[in-house]
Amino acid sequence: MSGRVQCCVPFCRHTTGRFSPPTEWICGEHWRLVPKDMRRVYGRRKRAWCRYHHVNDGSACDRLWANLKRRATEAAAGLV
Ligand SMILES: [Zn+2]
């Protein structure tokens, strides 16, 4: 199916059609496994990133996202 984005946690089968263009996404179930502090930071930074969409702050965004993804994946695997 095109236009669906799959949760980036391995073996998770949740998808969303919310994004265009398709990007990476963590489903609600796995999002809850990410520490609250990290989610708050991401939510706050994301607002700024959206507002300054054309400002090239991709590296910081990518780093934070990679962190969130790792935590969600580890938590899902029972490592945390
Ligand atoms: Zn998931």
PDB file of the backbone (N, CA, C, O) and the ligand in Angstrom, with CONECT records:
HET     ZN  A 101       1
ATOM      1  N   MET A   1       0.847  -1.193   0.000  1.00  0.00           N
ATOM      2  CA  MET A   1       0.000   0.000   0.000  1.00  0.00           C
ATOM      3  C   MET A   1       0.887   1.248   0.000  1.00  0.00           C
ATOM      4  O   MET A   1       1.798   1.363   0.820  1.00  0.00           O
ATOM      5  N   SER A   2       0.627   2.160  -0.897  1.00  0.00           N
ATOM      6  CA  SER A   2       1.477   3.348  -0.959  1.00  0.00           C
ATOM      7  C   SER A   2       0.908   4.434  -0.063  1.00  0.00           C
ATOM      8  O   SER A   2      -0.299   4.500   0.168  1.00  0.00           O
ATOM      9  N   GLY A   3       1.787   5.276   0.432  1.00  0.00           N
ATOM     10  CA  GLY A   3       1.347   6.386   1.257  1.00  0.00           C
ATOM     11  C   GLY A   3       1.177   6.031   2.727  1.00  0.00           C
ATOM     12  O   GLY A   3       0.871   6.895   3.548  1.00  0.00           O
ATOM     13  N   ARG A   4       1.378   4.747   3.059  1.00  0.00           N
ATOM     14  CA  ARG A   4       1.308   4.375   4.475  1.00  0.00           C
ATOM     15  C   ARG A   4       2.707   4.389   5.058  1.00  0.00           C
ATOM     16  O   ARG A   4       3.670   3.990   4.403  1.00  0.00           O
ATOM     17  N   VAL A   5       2.808   4.847   6.287  1.00  0.00           N
ATOM     18  CA  VAL A   5       4.092   4.856   6.963  1.00  0.00           C
ATOM     19  C   VAL A   5       4.036   3.819   8.072  1.00  0.00           C
ATOM     20  O   VAL A   5       3.095   3.802   8.865  1.00  0.00           O
ATOM     21  N   GLN A   6       5.032   2.964   8.128  1.00  0.00           N
ATOM     22  CA  GLN A   6       5.057   1.920   9.142  1.00  0.00           C
ATOM     23  C   GLN A   6       5.851   2.396  10.360  1.00  0.00           C
ATOM     24  O   GLN A   6       6.822   3.141  10.230  1.00  0.00           O
ATOM     25  N   CYS A   7       5.423   1.956  11.539  1.00  0.00           N
ATOM     26  CA  CYS A   7       6.149   2.258  12.775  1.00  0.00           C
ATOM     27  C   CYS A   7       7.603   1.798  12.601  1.00  0.00           C
ATOM     28  O   CYS A   7       7.855   0.706  12.090  1.00  0.00           O
ATOM     29  N   CYS A   8       8.552   2.634  13.027  1.00  0.00           N
ATOM     30  CA  CYS A   8       9.948   2.316  12.761  1.00  0.00           C
ATOM     31  C   CYS A   8      10.527   1.333  13.787  1.00  0.00           C
ATOM     32  O   CYS A   8      11.703   0.980  13.698  1.00  0.00           O
ATOM     33  N   VAL A   9       9.719   0.886  14.759  1.00  0.00           N
ATOM     34  CA  VAL A   9      10.179  -0.162  15.659  1.00  0.00           C
ATOM     35  C   VAL A   9      10.074  -1.498  14.933  1.00  0.00           C
ATOM     36  O   VAL A   9       9.008  -1.840  14.418  1.00  0.00           O
ATOM     37  N   PRO A  10      11.171  -2.260  14.885  1.00  0.00           N
ATOM     38  CA  PRO A  10      11.147  -3.527  14.152  1.00  0.00           C
ATOM     39  C   PRO A  10      10.010  -4.442  14.614  1.00  0.00           C
ATOM     40  O   PRO A  10       9.717  -4.541  15.805  1.00  0.00           O
ATOM     41  N   PHE A  11       9.394  -5.091  13.670  1.00  0.00           N
ATOM     42  CA  PHE A  11       8.327  -6.075  13.899  1.00  0.00           C
ATOM     43  C   PHE A  11       7.002  -5.452  14.318  1.00  0.00           C
ATOM     44  O   PHE A  11       6.021  -6.168  14.516  1.00  0.00           O
ATOM     45  N   CYS A  12       6.959  -4.135  14.454  1.00  0.00           N
ATOM     46  CA  CYS A  12       5.686  -3.486  14.757  1.00  0.00           C
ATOM     47  C   CYS A  12       4.915  -3.335  13.461  1.00  0.00           C
ATOM     48  O   CYS A  12       5.483  -2.941  12.443  1.00  0.00           O
ATOM     49  N   ARG A  13       3.630  -3.642  13.489  1.00  0.00           N
ATOM     50  CA  ARG A  13       2.853  -3.628  12.254  1.00  0.00           C
ATOM     51  C   ARG A  13       1.927  -2.431  12.154  1.00  0.00           C
ATOM     52  O   ARG A  13       1.107  -2.352  11.239  1.00  0.00           O
ATOM     53  N   HIS A  14       2.051  -1.498  13.090  1.00  0.00           N
ATOM     54  CA  HIS A  14       1.214  -0.313  13.014  1.00  0.00           C
ATOM     55  C   HIS A  14       1.634   0.572  11.844  1.00  0.00           C
ATOM     56  O   HIS A  14       2.819   0.724  11.548  1.00  0.00           O
ATOM     57  N   THR A  15       0.634   1.147  11.192  1.00  0.00           N
ATOM     58  CA  THR A  15       0.915   2.090  10.105  1.00  0.00           C
ATOM     59  C   THR A  15       0.051   3.326  10.280  1.00  0.00           C
ATOM     60  O   THR A  15      -0.943   3.314  11.006  1.00  0.00           O
ATOM     61  N   THR A  16       0.445   4.376   9.610  1.00  0.00           N
ATOM     62  CA  THR A  16      -0.351   5.600   9.619  1.00  0.00           C
ATOM     63  C   THR A  16      -0.408   6.174   8.222  1.00  0.00           C
ATOM     64  O   THR A  16       0.520   5.986   7.435  1.00  0.00           O
ATOM     65  N   GLY A  17      -1.481   6.867   7.903  1.00  0.00           N
ATOM     66  CA  GLY A  17      -1.580   7.508   6.601  1.00  0.00           C
ATOM     67  C   GLY A  17      -1.504   9.015   6.744  1.00  0.00           C
ATOM     68  O   GLY A  17      -1.810   9.775   5.826  1.00  0.00           O
ATOM     69  N   ARG A  18      -1.081   9.418   7.946  1.00  0.00           N
ATOM     70  CA  ARG A  18      -1.149  10.817   8.338  1.00  0.00           C
ATOM     71  C   ARG A  18      -0.115  11.682   7.626  1.00  0.00           C
ATOM     72  O   ARG A  18      -0.328  12.882   7.457  1.00  0.00           O
ATOM     73  N   PHE A  19       0.991  11.096   7.210  1.00  0.00           N
ATOM     74  CA  PHE A  19       2.094  11.896   6.717  1.00  0.00           C
ATOM     75  C   PHE A  19       2.176  11.921   5.204  1.00  0.00           C
ATOM     76  O   PHE A  19       1.998  10.901   4.538  1.00  0.00           O
ATOM     77  N   SER A  20       2.444  13.089   4.678  1.00  0.00           N
ATOM     78  CA  SER A  20       2.802  13.183   3.274  1.00  0.00           C
ATOM     79  C   SER A  20       3.789  14.321   3.112  1.00  0.00           C
ATOM     80  O   SER A  20       3.457  15.438   3.508  1.00  0.00           O
ATOM     81  N   PRO A  21       4.957  14.128   2.570  1.00  0.00           N
ATOM     82  CA  PRO A  21       5.409  12.833   2.072  1.00  0.00           C
ATOM     83  C   PRO A  21       5.714  11.889   3.241  1.00  0.00           C
ATOM     84  O   PRO A  21       5.927  12.334   4.369  1.00  0.00           O
ATOM     85  N   PRO A  22       5.732  10.602   2.963  1.00  0.00           N
ATOM     86  CA  PRO A  22       6.032   9.616   3.990  1.00  0.00           C
ATOM     87  C   PRO A  22       7.343   9.911   4.699  1.00  0.00           C
ATOM     88  O   PRO A  22       8.350  10.264   4.084  1.00  0.00           O
ATOM     89  N   THR A  23       7.294   9.755   6.004  1.00  0.00           N
ATOM     90  CA  THR A  23       8.487   9.983   6.794  1.00  0.00           C
ATOM     91  C   THR A  23       8.574   8.857   7.818  1.00  0.00           C
ATOM     92  O   THR A  23       7.821   7.887   7.733  1.00  0.00           O
ATOM     93  N   GLU A  24       9.465   8.972   8.765  1.00  0.00           N
ATOM     94  CA  GLU A  24       9.532   7.935   9.799  1.00  0.00           C
ATOM     95  C   GLU A  24       8.540   8.268  10.895  1.00  0.00           C
ATOM     96  O   GLU A  24       8.211   9.435  11.106  1.00  0.00           O
ATOM     97  N   TRP A  25       8.067   7.257  11.588  1.00  0.00           N
ATOM     98  CA  TRP A  25       6.986   7.456  12.540  1.00  0.00           C
ATOM     99  C   TRP A  25       7.088   6.385  13.620  1.00  0.00           C
ATOM    100  O   TRP A  25       7.462   5.246  13.342  1.00  0.00           O
ATOM    101  N   ILE A  26       6.753   6.758  14.849  1.00  0.00           N
ATOM    102  CA  ILE A  26       6.664   5.784  15.946  1.00  0.00           C
ATOM    103  C   ILE A  26       5.201   5.733  16.369  1.00  0.00           C
ATOM    104  O   ILE A  26       4.612   6.773  16.667  1.00  0.00           O
ATOM    105  N   CYS A  27       4.608   4.552  16.402  1.00  0.00           N
ATOM    106  CA  CYS A  27       3.196   4.420  16.736  1.00  0.00           C
ATOM    107  C   CYS A  27       2.953   4.778  18.205  1.00  0.00           C
ATOM    108  O   CYS A  27       3.887   4.835  19.004  1.00  0.00           O
ATOM    109  N   GLY A  28       1.696   5.014  18.542  1.00  0.00           N
ATOM    110  CA  GLY A  28       1.339   5.435  19.887  1.00  0.00           C
ATOM    111  C   GLY A  28       1.787   4.452  20.956  1.00  0.00           C
ATOM    112  O   GLY A  28       2.225   4.842  22.038  1.00  0.00           O
ATOM    113  N   GLU A  29       1.672   3.191  20.636  1.00  0.00           N
ATOM    114  CA  GLU A  29       2.038   2.153  21.583  1.00  0.00           C
ATOM    115  C   GLU A  29       3.519   2.235  21.957  1.00  0.00           C
ATOM    116  O   GLU A  29       3.886   2.127  23.127  1.00  0.00           O
ATOM    117  N   HIS A  30       4.360   2.429  20.938  1.00  0.00           N
ATOM    118  CA  HIS A  30       5.790   2.502  21.197  1.00  0.00           C
ATOM    119  C   HIS A  30       6.220   3.886  21.673  1.00  0.00           C
ATOM    120  O   HIS A  30       7.207   4.028  22.395  1.00  0.00           O
ATOM    121  N   TRP A  31       5.478   4.886  21.264  1.00  0.00           N
ATOM    122  CA  TRP A  31       5.758   6.255  21.717  1.00  0.00           C
ATOM    123  C   TRP A  31       5.659   6.321  23.234  1.00  0.00           C
ATOM    124  O   TRP A  31       6.426   7.032  23.882  1.00  0.00           O
ATOM    125  N   ARG A  32       4.706   5.572  23.801  1.00  0.00           N
ATOM    126  CA  ARG A  32       4.501   5.567  25.256  1.00  0.00           C
ATOM    127  C   ARG A  32       5.685   4.968  26.001  1.00  0.00           C
ATOM    128  O   ARG A  32       5.866   5.215  27.193  1.00  0.00           O
ATOM    129  N   LEU A  33       6.493   4.176  25.291  1.00  0.00           N
ATOM    130  CA  LEU A  33       7.638   3.534  25.933  1.00  0.00           C
ATOM    131  C   LEU A  33       8.847   4.463  26.014  1.00  0.00           C
ATOM    132  O   LEU A  33       9.819   4.185  26.717  1.00  0.00           O
ATOM    133  N   VAL A  34       8.765   5.559  25.288  1.00  0.00           N
ATOM    134  CA  VAL A  34       9.858   6.529  25.309  1.00  0.00           C
ATOM    135  C   VAL A  34       9.716   7.399  26.559  1.00  0.00           C
ATOM    136  O   VAL A  34       8.618   7.870  26.855  1.00  0.00           O
ATOM    137  N   PRO A  35      10.801   7.619  27.292  1.00  0.00           N
ATOM    138  CA  PRO A  35      10.724   8.450  28.508  1.00  0.00           C
ATOM    139  C   PRO A  35      10.054   9.792  28.235  1.00  0.00           C
ATOM    140  O   PRO A  35      10.269  10.424  27.201  1.00  0.00           O
ATOM    141  N   LYS A  36       9.231  10.204  29.206  1.00  0.00           N
ATOM    142  CA  LYS A  36       8.437  11.423  29.064  1.00  0.00           C
ATOM    143  C   LYS A  36       9.302  12.640  28.749  1.00  0.00           C
ATOM    144  O   LYS A  36       8.922  13.479  27.932  1.00  0.00           O
ATOM    145  N   ASP A  37      10.449  12.736  29.385  1.00  0.00           N
ATOM    146  CA  ASP A  37      11.328  13.883  29.153  1.00  0.00           C
ATOM    147  C   ASP A  37      11.721  13.997  27.693  1.00  0.00           C
ATOM    148  O   ASP A  37      11.707  15.084  27.114  1.00  0.00           O
ATOM    149  N   MET A  38      12.071  12.862  27.103  1.00  0.00           N
ATOM    150  CA  MET A  38      12.493  12.877  25.711  1.00  0.00           C
ATOM    151  C   MET A  38      11.342  13.260  24.793  1.00  0.00           C
ATOM    152  O   MET A  38      11.524  13.976  23.809  1.00  0.00           O
ATOM    153  N   ARG A  39      10.153  12.768  25.132  1.00  0.00           N
ATOM    154  CA  ARG A  39       8.987  13.101  24.310  1.00  0.00           C
ATOM    155  C   ARG A  39       8.688  14.585  24.390  1.00  0.00           C
ATOM    156  O   ARG A  39       8.328  15.213  23.394  1.00  0.00           O
ATOM    157  N   ARG A  40       8.841  15.147  25.596  1.00  0.00           N
ATOM    158  CA  ARG A  40       8.556  16.563  25.766  1.00  0.00           C
ATOM    159  C   ARG A  40       9.541  17.399  24.958  1.00  0.00           C
ATOM    160  O   ARG A  40       9.150  18.351  24.283  1.00  0.00           O
ATOM    161  N   VAL A  41      10.811  17.040  25.030  1.00  0.00           N
ATOM    162  CA  VAL A  41      11.834  17.769  24.280  1.00  0.00           C
ATOM    163  C   VAL A  41      11.535  17.696  22.795  1.00  0.00           C
ATOM    164  O   VAL A  41      11.599  18.700  22.085  1.00  0.00           O
ATOM    165  N   TYR A  42      11.211  16.509  22.337  1.00  0.00           N
ATOM    166  CA  TYR A  42      10.943  16.345  20.912  1.00  0.00           C
ATOM    167  C   TYR A  42       9.725  17.168  20.477  1.00  0.00           C
ATOM    168  O   TYR A  42       9.751  17.829  19.439  1.00  0.00           O
ATOM    169  N   GLY A  43       8.658  17.120  21.285  1.00  0.00           N
ATOM    170  CA  GLY A  43       7.456  17.869  20.958  1.00  0.00           C
ATOM    171  C   GLY A  43       7.728  19.357  20.856  1.00  0.00           C
ATOM    172  O   GLY A  43       7.222  20.043  19.967  1.00  0.00           O
ATOM    173  N   ARG A  44       8.542  19.841  21.790  1.00  0.00           N
ATOM    174  CA  ARG A  44       8.844  21.260  21.806  1.00  0.00           C
ATOM    175  C   ARG A  44       9.702  21.644  20.600  1.00  0.00           C
ATOM    176  O   ARG A  44       9.427  22.629  19.915  1.00  0.00           O
ATOM    177  N   ARG A  45      10.730  20.859  20.356  1.00  0.00           N
ATOM    178  CA  ARG A  45      11.639  21.169  19.245  1.00  0.00           C
ATOM    179  C   ARG A  45      10.916  21.036  17.912  1.00  0.00           C
ATOM    180  O   ARG A  45      11.168  21.798  16.978  1.00  0.00           O
ATOM    181  N   LYS A  46      10.016  20.063  17.830  1.00  0.00           N
ATOM    182  CA  LYS A  46       9.331  19.805  16.572  1.00  0.00           C
ATOM    183  C   LYS A  46       8.490  21.008  16.156  1.00  0.00           C
ATOM    184  O   LYS A  46       8.419  21.354  14.977  1.00  0.00           O
ATOM    185  N   ARG A  47       7.859  21.635  17.133  1.00  0.00           N
ATOM    186  CA  ARG A  47       7.073  22.827  16.815  1.00  0.00           C
ATOM    187  C   ARG A  47       7.939  23.886  16.167  1.00  0.00           C
ATOM    188  O   ARG A  47       7.560  24.492  15.164  1.00  0.00           O
ATOM    189  N   ALA A  48       9.103  24.102  16.749  1.00  0.00           N
ATOM    190  CA  ALA A  48      10.027  25.093  16.196  1.00  0.00           C
ATOM    191  C   ALA A  48      10.496  24.663  14.818  1.00  0.00           C
ATOM    192  O   ALA A  48      10.604  25.485  13.908  1.00  0.00           O
ATOM    193  N   TRP A  49      10.774  23.382  14.665  1.00  0.00           N
ATOM    194  CA  TRP A  49      11.256  22.880  13.377  1.00  0.00           C
ATOM    195  C   TRP A  49      10.195  23.043  12.298  1.00  0.00           C
ATOM    196  O   TRP A  49      10.509  23.341  11.145  1.00  0.00           O
ATOM    197  N   CYS A  50       8.930  22.842  12.682  1.00  0.00           N
ATOM    198  CA  CYS A  50       7.854  23.001  11.706  1.00  0.00           C
ATOM    199  C   CYS A  50       7.723  24.457  11.316  1.00  0.00           C
ATOM    200  O   CYS A  50       7.533  24.786  10.145  1.00  0.00           O
ATOM    201  N   ARG A  51       7.826  25.324  12.307  1.00  0.00           N
ATOM    202  CA  ARG A  51       7.649  26.742  12.048  1.00  0.00           C
ATOM    203  C   ARG A  51       8.765  27.254  11.138  1.00  0.00           C
ATOM    204  O   ARG A  51       8.531  28.042  10.222  1.00  0.00           O
ATOM    205  N   TYR A  52       9.970  26.790  11.412  1.00  0.00           N
ATOM    206  CA  TYR A  52      11.112  27.228  10.595  1.00  0.00           C
ATOM    207  C   TYR A  52      11.477  26.123   9.623  1.00  0.00           C
ATOM    208  O   TYR A  52      12.616  25.663   9.547  1.00  0.00           O
ATOM    209  N   HIS A  53      10.473  25.726   8.898  1.00  0.00           N
ATOM    210  CA  HIS A  53      10.594  24.559   8.042  1.00  0.00           C
ATOM    211  C   HIS A  53      11.764  24.653   7.079  1.00  0.00           C
ATOM    212  O   HIS A  53      12.380  23.645   6.732  1.00  0.00           O
ATOM    213  N   HIS A  54      12.066  25.876   6.649  1.00  0.00           N
ATOM    214  CA  HIS A  54      13.078  26.024   5.616  1.00  0.00           C
ATOM    215  C   HIS A  54      14.467  26.248   6.195  1.00  0.00           C
ATOM    216  O   HIS A  54      15.459  26.318   5.470  1.00  0.00           O
ATOM    217  N   VAL A  55      14.513  26.357   7.513  1.00  0.00           N
ATOM    218  CA  VAL A  55      15.814  26.496   8.156  1.00  0.00           C
ATOM    219  C   VAL A  55      16.450  25.116   8.242  1.00  0.00           C
ATOM    220  O   VAL A  55      15.803  24.148   8.639  1.00  0.00           O
ATOM    221  N   ASN A  56      17.673  25.038   7.883  1.00  0.00           N
ATOM    222  CA  ASN A  56      18.337  23.735   7.857  1.00  0.00           C
ATOM    223  C   ASN A  56      18.837  23.351   9.246  1.00  0.00           C
ATOM    224  O   ASN A  56      19.985  23.611   9.605  1.00  0.00           O
ATOM    225  N   ASP A  57      17.948  22.726  10.018  1.00  0.00           N
ATOM    226  CA  ASP A  57      18.316  22.249  11.349  1.00  0.00           C
ATOM    227  C   ASP A  57      18.159  20.734  11.367  1.00  0.00           C
ATOM    228  O   ASP A  57      17.907  20.138  12.414  1.00  0.00           O
ATOM    229  N   GLY A  58      18.305  20.130  10.225  1.00  0.00           N
ATOM    230  CA  GLY A  58      18.032  18.715  10.077  1.00  0.00           C
ATOM    231  C   GLY A  58      18.896  17.823  10.940  1.00  0.00           C
ATOM    232  O   GLY A  58      18.442  16.777  11.405  1.00  0.00           O
ATOM    233  N   SER A  59      20.124  18.220  11.158  1.00  0.00           N
ATOM    234  CA  SER A  59      21.023  17.322  11.879  1.00  0.00           C
ATOM    235  C   SER A  59      20.592  17.146  13.329  1.00  0.00           C
ATOM    236  O   SER A  59      20.595  16.030  13.850  1.00  0.00           O
ATOM    237  N   ALA A  60      20.219  18.252  13.985  1.00  0.00           N
ATOM    238  CA  ALA A  60      19.780  18.159  15.379  1.00  0.00           C
ATOM    239  C   ALA A  60      18.495  17.352  15.465  1.00  0.00           C
ATOM    240  O   ALA A  60      18.318  16.531  16.365  1.00  0.00           O
ATOM    241  N   CYS A  61      17.605  17.599  14.519  1.00  0.00           N
ATOM    242  CA  CYS A  61      16.334  16.884  14.464  1.00  0.00           C
ATOM    243  C   CYS A  61      16.586  15.388  14.273  1.00  0.00           C
ATOM    244  O   CYS A  61      15.994  14.551  14.954  1.00  0.00           O
ATOM    245  N   ASP A  62      17.462  15.079  13.348  1.00  0.00           N
ATOM    246  CA  ASP A  62      17.758  13.679  13.055  1.00  0.00           C
ATOM    247  C   ASP A  62      18.373  12.975  14.256  1.00  0.00           C
ATOM    248  O   ASP A  62      18.043  11.826  14.551  1.00  0.00           O
ATOM    249  N   ARG A  63      19.266  13.672  14.944  1.00  0.00           N
ATOM    250  CA  ARG A  63      19.918  13.076  16.107  1.00  0.00           C
ATOM    251  C   ARG A  63      18.908  12.755  17.187  1.00  0.00           C
ATOM    252  O   ARG A  63      18.923  11.664  17.757  1.00  0.00           O
ATOM    253  N   LEU A  64      18.019  13.715  17.472  1.00  0.00           N
ATOM    254  CA  LEU A  64      17.023  13.517  18.518  1.00  0.00           C
ATOM    255  C   LEU A  64      16.077  12.384  18.132  1.00  0.00           C
ATOM    256  O   LEU A  64      15.715  11.546  18.958  1.00  0.00           O
ATOM    257  N   TRP A  65      15.688  12.378  16.867  1.00  0.00           N
ATOM    258  CA  TRP A  65      14.780  11.335  16.388  1.00  0.00           C
ATOM    259  C   TRP A  65      15.423   9.961  16.493  1.00  0.00           C
ATOM    260  O   TRP A  65      14.774   8.992  16.887  1.00  0.00           O
ATOM    261  N   ALA A  66      16.713   9.878  16.136  1.00  0.00           N
ATOM    262  CA  ALA A  66      17.422   8.604  16.201  1.00  0.00           C
ATOM    263  C   ALA A  66      17.449   8.091  17.642  1.00  0.00           C
ATOM    264  O   ALA A  66      17.336   6.892  17.898  1.00  0.00           O
ATOM    265  N   ASN A  67      17.603   9.036  18.572  1.00  0.00           N
ATOM    266  CA  ASN A  67      17.591   8.707  19.989  1.00  0.00           C
ATOM    267  C   ASN A  67      16.253   8.134  20.421  1.00  0.00           C
ATOM    268  O   ASN A  67      16.189   7.102  21.089  1.00  0.00           O
ATOM    269  N   LEU A  68      15.184   8.819  20.030  1.00  0.00           N
ATOM    270  CA  LEU A  68      13.840   8.377  20.379  1.00  0.00           C
ATOM    271  C   LEU A  68      13.567   6.991  19.820  1.00  0.00           C
ATOM    272  O   LEU A  68      12.986   6.128  20.478  1.00  0.00           O
ATOM    273  N   LYS A  69      14.008   6.812  18.583  1.00  0.00           N
ATOM    274  CA  LYS A  69      13.783   5.544  17.904  1.00  0.00           C
ATOM    275  C   LYS A  69      14.516   4.412  18.618  1.00  0.00           C
ATOM    276  O   LYS A  69      13.985   3.313  18.776  1.00  0.00           O
ATOM    277  N   ARG A  70      15.743   4.697  19.047  1.00  0.00           N
ATOM    278  CA  ARG A  70      16.521   3.669  19.739  1.00  0.00           C
ATOM    279  C   ARG A  70      15.860   3.300  21.066  1.00  0.00           C
ATOM    280  O   ARG A  70      15.764   2.123  21.415  1.00  0.00           O
ATOM    281  N   ARG A  71      15.404   4.320  21.804  1.00  0.00           N
ATOM    282  CA  ARG A  71      14.764   4.053  23.088  1.00  0.00           C
ATOM    283  C   ARG A  71      13.487   3.237  22.907  1.00  0.00           C
ATOM    284  O   ARG A  71      13.232   2.293  23.656  1.00  0.00           O
ATOM    285  N   ALA A  72      12.689   3.606  21.910  1.00  0.00           N
ATOM    286  CA  ALA A  72      11.441   2.881  21.656  1.00  0.00           C
ATOM    287  C   ALA A  72      11.742   1.438  21.273  1.00  0.00           C
ATOM    288  O   ALA A  72      11.070   0.509  21.722  1.00  0.00           O
ATOM    289  N   THR A  73      12.755   1.266  20.442  1.00  0.00           N
ATOM    290  CA  THR A  73      13.119  -0.080  19.988  1.00  0.00           C
ATOM    291  C   THR A  73      13.645  -0.918  21.142  1.00  0.00           C
ATOM    292  O   THR A  73      13.290  -2.089  21.279  1.00  0.00           O
ATOM    293  N   GLU A  74      14.484  -0.322  21.966  1.00  0.00           N
ATOM    294  CA  GLU A  74      15.035  -1.046  23.116  1.00  0.00           C
ATOM    295  C   GLU A  74      13.942  -1.407  24.115  1.00  0.00           C
ATOM    296  O   GLU A  74      13.899  -2.520  24.638  1.00  0.00           O
ATOM    297  N   ALA A  75      13.054  -0.432  24.370  1.00  0.00           N
ATOM    298  CA  ALA A  75      11.968  -0.686  25.312  1.00  0.00           C
ATOM    299  C   ALA A  75      11.063  -1.794  24.786  1.00  0.00           C
ATOM    300  O   ALA A  75      10.604  -2.646  25.546  1.00  0.00           O
ATOM    301  N   ALA A  76      10.811  -1.774  23.484  1.00  0.00           N
ATOM    302  CA  ALA A  76       9.949  -2.784  22.877  1.00  0.00           C
ATOM    303  C   ALA A  76      10.581  -4.167  22.998  1.00  0.00           C
ATOM    304  O   ALA A  76       9.882  -5.174  23.111  1.00  0.00           O
ATOM    305  N   ALA A  77      11.914  -4.202  22.972  1.00  0.00           N
ATOM    306  CA  ALA A  77      12.622  -5.473  23.059  1.00  0.00           C
ATOM    307  C   ALA A  77      12.846  -5.880  24.523  1.00  0.00           C
ATOM    308  O   ALA A  77      13.404  -6.941  24.803  1.00  0.00           O
ATOM    309  N   GLY A  78      12.403  -5.019  25.451  1.00  0.00           N
ATOM    310  CA  GLY A  78      12.537  -5.341  26.875  1.00  0.00           C
ATOM    311  C   GLY A  78      13.926  -5.125  27.420  1.00  0.00           C
ATOM    312  O   GLY A  78      14.312  -5.738  28.416  1.00  0.00           O
ATOM    313  N   LEU A  79      14.688  -4.245  26.767  1.00  0.00           N
ATOM    314  CA  LEU A  79      16.070  -4.022  27.189  1.00  0.00           C
ATOM    315  C   LEU A  79      16.199  -2.887  28.207  1.00  0.00           C
ATOM    316  O   LEU A  79      17.251  -2.721  28.826  1.00  0.00           O
ATOM    317  N   VAL A  80      15.141  -2.117  28.378  1.00  0.00           N
ATOM    318  CA  VAL A  80      15.235  -0.985  29.303  1.00  0.00           C
ATOM    319  C   VAL A  80      14.430  -1.306  30.570  1.00  0.00           C
ATOM    320  O   VAL A  80      14.371  -0.487  31.488  1.00  0.00           O
TER     321      VAL A  80
HETATM  322 ZN    ZN A 101       5.112   0.537  16.975  1.00  0.00          ZN2+
END
